[in-house]
Amino acid sequence: MDFWTRLDNLIAASEVVIDRPKGSSHPRYPDFLYPLNYGYLTGTAGGDNSEIDVWQGSMVDQRLVGVACTVDTLKADAEIKLLLGCTDDEIGIIDRFHNSDYPMSAIIIRRAA
């Protein structure tokens, strides 16, 4: 089984919870606004010992289109964030969000079509 299929299975076995809707602010950094829906997969564990994070785009088909591999020097952690139903433009928005002035950087890995 390959990487993408394993992630598909993990997503299928979990519930996506959006706890930071598009336009909401970060709980600790109120100037940080979420440009898309952001949340997590229930019953999972990510690199920060919380659930695996997800970005939810506007596409009707909410399939996994890529992952953002992030490193945060303030929190001293690295993790992945799943990109569900994101358009090319939304993937660009996510990339810019994670590579802003905040001490976080990301690389986006897109799933082949």
Stockholm file with secondary structure:
# STOCKHOLM 1.0

chainA/1-113         MDFWTRLDNLIAASEVVIDRPKGSSHPRYPDFLYPLNYGYLTGTAGGDNSEIDVWQGSMVDQRLVGVACTVDTLKADAEIKLLLGCTDDEIGIIDRFHNSDYPMSAIIIRRAA
#=GR chainA/1-113 SS CCHHHHHHHHHHTSCEEEEECTTCBCSSCTTCBCSSEEEEETTCCCTTSSCCEEEECSCSSCCEEEEEEEEETTTTEEEEEEEESCCHHHHHHHHHHHTSSSSEEEEEEECCC
#=GC SS_cons         CCHHHHHHHHHHTSCEEEEECTTCBCSSCTTCBCSSEEEEETTCCCTTSSCCEEEECSCSSCCEEEEEEEEETTTTEEEEEEEESCCHHHHHHHHHHHTSSSSEEEEEEECCC
//
